[in-house]
Amino acid sequence: MPSAPIYHQTSSLLLALRDTPFPEETVSAEIANALPEVVELQLRIAEKEERVRQLVQRSLQVLAAWYGFVEGFNGCVAEWDDVLRETETWIMRREREQREAEEY
């Protein structure tokens, strides 16, 4: 009993479908005549989608190369920073040793 409204609704939808008239022949002919244009548009869309896919791949390759370059440069700068820090520490020690030597 709870599904009785669904039966009624389905029945009325099926009756409405049966009562739907066929379109006029001119409309069907226009649709049939437009099919080559639709197919051509679909081909153009597929070509554009392929071009976009290729551009995405190329962009990813460029970004990966750029990321590798930046990472390499950052590693180099970090290495230079370490060397500079060690050199500054060494110079400060030497200067302190010289000051201490001059005080005595």
Beta strands, then each sheet from edge to edge (+ up, - down):
end
